[in-house]
C-alpha cells in the first residue's frame, strides 16, 4: 500500500511539474508571437504609409517579404 501511495505522489508531482512547464512555454510562445506580430504590423504600416512612394509591384514584393519574414520567425520559434 505504501508503495502505491509513493507512486501516486510521484505521478502527482510529475503531472504538476509538466503542467507548469507547459504553461510557462505556452506563455513564452504567445509573448514571442505577439512580439513578432507587432514588429510585422509596424513594418506593414510603414510601407502602407509610404505607399505613394512605391511602384505597385515593388509594394507587393515588400508586403510579401514582410509576411514571409513573420512566418519564418514563427516557424523557427515553433521548432525550438
N, C-alpha and C positions, 0 to 999 in steps of 0.2 A: 504494500500500500504506500509506503514511504517513497519507494522508487517511482511509482506512478505520480505522486504529488510533486516530486522533484522534476520529473519530466514535464509535467504540465506547467510548472513555474518557469522552466527554461523556455518552453514554447511561448508562453505569455510574454516573457522578456524579449525573445526574438521577434515576435509579432510587433510589439510596441516599438522596438528599435527600427524595424523595417518600415513601419508606417511613418515614423518620424523622419527617416531618411527620404522616403518617398515625398512627403510633404515639403521637405526642405528643397529637394531637387526640383519639384514642380514649381515652387515659388521662384526659385532661381531662373528656371527656364522661362517662366512668364515675365520676369523682370527683363531678361535679355531680349525676348521677343518684343516687348514694349519699347525698349531702348532702340532696337533696330527699326521698328515701325516709325518711331518719332524721327529718327535720322532720315529714313526714306521719305517720309512726308515732308520734311524740311527741304530735302533736295528737290522733290517734285514741285513744291510751292515756289522754290527759287526759279526753276525752269518755267513754270506756268506764269510767274510774274514777269518774266523776260521773254515771253513767247513771241512778241513782235520783233525781237532781235534775231530770231532763228528762222532759218528756212524750214518749211514744214517737214521735209524728210529728215533733216538734222534733229528737229524737235522730237520726232517719233523715235529716232535712234537713241537720243539721250534718255527719253522716257523709258524705253525698253531696257537700256543699260542700268538705269536706277532700279527698276523692278528686278532684273536679273541679279544685281548685286545684293538686294534684300533677300531674295530666295536663296542665293548661295550662302549668305551668312546664316540663315536659318538652318539650312541643310548641314553646315559644318557644326553648328551648335547641337543639332539633334543627334549627330553621330558621336559627339564627345560625351 
